[in-house]
Amino acid sequence: MRVTWVNGWGLEGDYVLDVVESMYPDYEHSVVYSDSDWERELDRLPEIDVLIGFSLGAHLLAGRPEIVDRCKRAILLAPFEDFKADSDKGGKVRRGQLVYLSRWLDRDPNAAILDFRERAGLNGAIVRKSSISVVELKWGIERLLDGSVDGEFIRRMECYVGSEDTLLDSARLKELYPNINVVEGAGHDLAELLEKAGIEL
């Protein structure tokens, strides 16, 4: 079975592969980074049995339901309609913080990404030096600043969010999307969310 993961912001594909291959060793995994080329990357892949979007990756997929509908199963992990806290759609990060992060990337990208990973509680990724280009990182921030998708699509999807997510308000997301599964004790960390949700592929 082929499982494709559309990654979150600021995480390398090899980190995600390490996580998912250890948790689901019997499947064939591929990772698409959430950058300006993500749709073309998906198109280059062979048939996808399970398509999973994480964080920014879930947001991107929610904006392209026709891609999701081609797959046998799709899962959104830590999804959001609009990331900014200012929009009251379940995000906890203010617009000004995202603007500051974008400017910090120009000065010291590694420090900016490390700070983000620590604040997000991305425990396994904290020690890794980023190999992602600043151009693509800033593309992702622009999507977080300006992107908004149709919440109706999220409401009909299989979705999970951690109750202790530091970037997303799980209670507000549950109000907006009654279908979402709130995973008790889990934060924004991919491995923790998958493990505590007990998701079987």
C-alpha positions as CSV (number, residue, x, y, z in Angstrom):
1,M,0.0,0.0,0.0
2,R,1.3,3.5,-0.9
3,V,1.0,6.2,1.7
4,T,1.9,9.8,0.8
5,W,2.4,12.5,3.4
6,V,2.1,16.2,2.6
7,N,4.5,17.7,5.2
8,G,4.1,20.6,7.6
9,W,6.1,23.8,7.6
10,G,9.8,23.7,8.6
11,L,10.2,19.9,8.7
12,E,12.5,17.9,6.4
13,G,11.1,15.0,4.5
14,D,13.7,12.6,6.0
15,Y,12.5,13.4,9.5
16,V,8.9,12.6,8.5
17,L,10.1,9.4,6.8
18,D,12.0,8.3,9.9
19,V,8.8,8.8,12.0
20,V,6.3,7.1,9.6
21,E,8.5,4.2,8.5
22,S,9.1,3.3,12.1
23,M,5.4,3.4,13.0
24,Y,4.1,1.9,9.8
25,P,6.9,-0.3,8.5
26,D,4.7,-2.5,6.2
27,Y,3.8,0.3,3.8
28,E,5.5,2.2,1.1
29,H,5.9,5.9,2.1
30,S,6.7,9.1,0.2
31,V,6.8,12.6,1.5
32,V,5.9,15.8,-0.3
33,Y,7.1,19.0,1.2
34,S,4.6,21.8,1.6
35,D,6.3,24.2,-0.8
36,S,5.5,25.9,-4.1
37,D,6.0,22.7,-6.0
38,W,3.8,20.4,-3.8
39,E,1.0,19.9,-6.4
40,R,3.4,18.9,-9.2
41,E,5.2,16.6,-6.8
42,L,1.9,14.8,-6.0
43,D,1.1,14.5,-9.7
44,R,4.5,12.8,-10.3
45,L,3.7,10.1,-7.8
46,P,2.1,6.8,-8.8
47,E,-1.4,5.9,-7.5
48,I,-1.8,6.9,-3.9
49,D,-3.8,4.6,-1.6
50,V,-3.7,6.8,1.5
51,L,-3.0,10.6,1.4
52,I,-2.2,12.3,4.7
53,G,-1.7,16.0,5.2
54,F,0.0,17.4,8.4
55,S,-0.5,21.0,9.6
56,L,0.3,23.2,6.6
57,G,0.1,20.1,4.4
58,A,-3.4,19.5,5.7
59,H,-4.3,23.1,4.9
60,L,-3.0,22.8,1.4
61,L,-5.0,19.6,0.8
62,A,-8.1,21.1,2.2
63,G,-7.8,23.8,-0.5
64,R,-7.6,21.2,-3.3
65,P,-10.4,18.7,-2.7
66,E,-10.2,17.3,-6.2
67,I,-6.7,15.9,-5.3
68,V,-8.0,14.3,-2.2
69,D,-10.9,12.8,-3.9
70,R,-8.6,10.8,-6.2
71,C,-7.3,8.8,-3.3
72,K,-8.9,5.8,-1.6
73,R,-8.5,7.4,1.9
74,A,-7.4,10.8,3.1
75,I,-6.5,12.0,6.6
76,L,-5.9,15.5,7.9
77,L,-3.6,15.9,10.9
78,A,-3.7,19.3,12.7
79,P,-5.8,20.9,10.0
80,F,-7.0,24.5,9.9
81,E,-9.2,26.7,7.7
82,D,-7.2,29.8,8.5
83,F,-4.1,29.7,10.7
84,K,-4.0,33.2,12.1
85,A,-5.4,33.7,15.6
86,D,-6.8,37.0,14.4
87,S,-9.3,35.1,12.2
88,D,-10.8,33.1,15.1
89,K,-10.7,29.9,13.1
90,G,-8.7,27.8,15.6
91,G,-5.2,29.1,15.2
92,K,-3.2,30.4,18.1
93,V,-0.5,32.3,16.2
94,R,-1.1,36.0,15.5
95,R,-0.4,37.6,12.2
96,G,2.3,39.8,13.7
97,Q,4.2,36.7,14.9
98,L,4.2,35.2,11.4
99,V,5.5,38.5,9.9
100,Y,8.3,38.6,12.5
101,L,9.2,34.9,11.7
102,S,9.4,35.7,8.0
103,R,11.8,38.6,8.7
104,W,13.8,36.5,11.1
105,L,14.4,34.0,8.3
106,D,16.2,36.7,6.4
107,R,18.6,37.3,9.3
108,D,19.2,33.8,10.8
109,P,17.1,31.0,9.2
110,N,18.4,28.2,11.5
111,A,17.6,30.2,14.7
112,A,14.2,31.0,13.4
113,I,13.3,27.4,12.5
114,L,14.7,26.1,15.8
115,D,12.6,28.6,17.7
116,F,9.5,27.6,15.8
117,R,10.1,23.9,16.4
118,E,10.6,24.5,20.1
119,R,7.4,26.6,20.4
120,A,5.5,24.0,18.4
121,G,6.7,21.1,20.5
122,L,8.2,19.3,17.5
123,N,10.4,17.3,19.8
124,G,12.1,14.9,17.4
125,A,12.9,17.7,14.9
126,I,14.5,20.2,17.3
127,V,18.1,18.9,16.9
128,R,18.1,18.8,13.1
129,K,19.6,21.6,11.1
130,S,17.3,22.8,8.4
131,S,18.1,22.1,4.7
132,I,15.0,23.8,3.4
133,S,15.6,26.9,1.3
134,V,14.6,30.3,2.8
135,V,12.5,31.0,-0.4
136,E,10.3,28.0,0.2
137,L,10.1,28.6,3.9
138,K,8.8,32.1,3.2
139,W,6.4,30.7,0.6
140,G,4.9,28.6,3.4
141,I,4.6,31.6,5.7
142,E,2.8,33.6,3.0
143,R,0.3,30.7,2.8
144,L,-0.2,30.9,6.5
145,L,-0.7,34.7,6.4
146,D,-3.0,34.8,3.4
147,G,-4.4,31.3,2.9
148,S,-7.9,30.4,3.8
149,V,-9.9,27.3,2.6
150,D,-13.5,26.1,2.6
151,G,-14.3,24.7,6.1
152,E,-17.0,22.5,4.6
153,F,-14.4,20.2,3.1
154,I,-12.6,19.8,6.5
155,R,-16.0,18.9,8.0
156,R,-16.4,15.9,5.9
157,M,-12.8,14.6,6.3
158,E,-11.1,12.2,8.8
159,C,-9.3,14.7,11.0
160,Y,-7.2,14.7,14.2
161,V,-5.8,17.4,16.4
162,G,-4.0,17.2,19.7
163,S,-5.7,18.6,22.9
164,E,-2.4,20.1,23.9
165,D,-1.4,21.6,20.5
166,T,0.5,24.8,21.1
167,L,-0.3,26.2,17.6
168,L,-4.0,25.2,17.3
169,D,-6.9,25.6,19.7
170,S,-8.5,22.1,19.7
171,A,-11.6,23.3,21.5
172,R,-12.3,26.0,18.9
173,L,-11.6,23.5,16.1
174,K,-14.1,21.1,17.6
175,E,-16.7,23.8,17.5
176,L,-16.0,24.5,13.9
177,Y,-15.6,20.9,12.8
178,P,-17.6,18.5,15.0
179,N,-16.1,15.6,13.0
180,I,-12.6,16.3,14.2
181,N,-11.0,13.8,16.6
182,V,-9.4,15.6,19.6
183,V,-6.5,13.4,20.8
184,E,-6.1,13.8,24.5
185,G,-2.6,14.6,25.7
186,A,-1.1,15.1,22.2
187,G,0.6,18.2,21.0
188,H,1.6,19.3,17.5
189,D,4.4,16.7,17.2
190,L,3.7,14.3,14.4
191,A,4.9,11.2,16.1
192,E,3.1,12.0,19.3
193,L,-0.1,12.7,17.5
194,L,0.0,9.5,15.4
195,E,0.9,7.4,18.4
196,K,-1.7,8.8,20.8
197,A,-4.4,8.8,18.2
198,G,-3.7,5.2,17.4
199,I,-4.3,5.7,13.7
200,E,-4.2,2.5,11.7
201,L,-3.6,2.7,8.0
